[in-house]
């Protein structure tokens, strides 16, 4: 059925699966925080007419 989602009873979810999902969400959240920081810094540099090299260093430093 289109749009149908099967929900698994909580008791059926293995701890390993839960840990994997939690790790993935935590990693994604951490990466999103780094990206938001990089974008904010890059925007500030762009507004101050910084060089492309300075802007790229922000992304390199933050690993995005």
Secondary structure, 3 states (H helix, E strand, C coil): CCCCCCCCCHHHCCHHHHHHHHHHHHHHHHHHHHHHHHHHHHHHHHHCCCCHHHHHHHHHHHCC
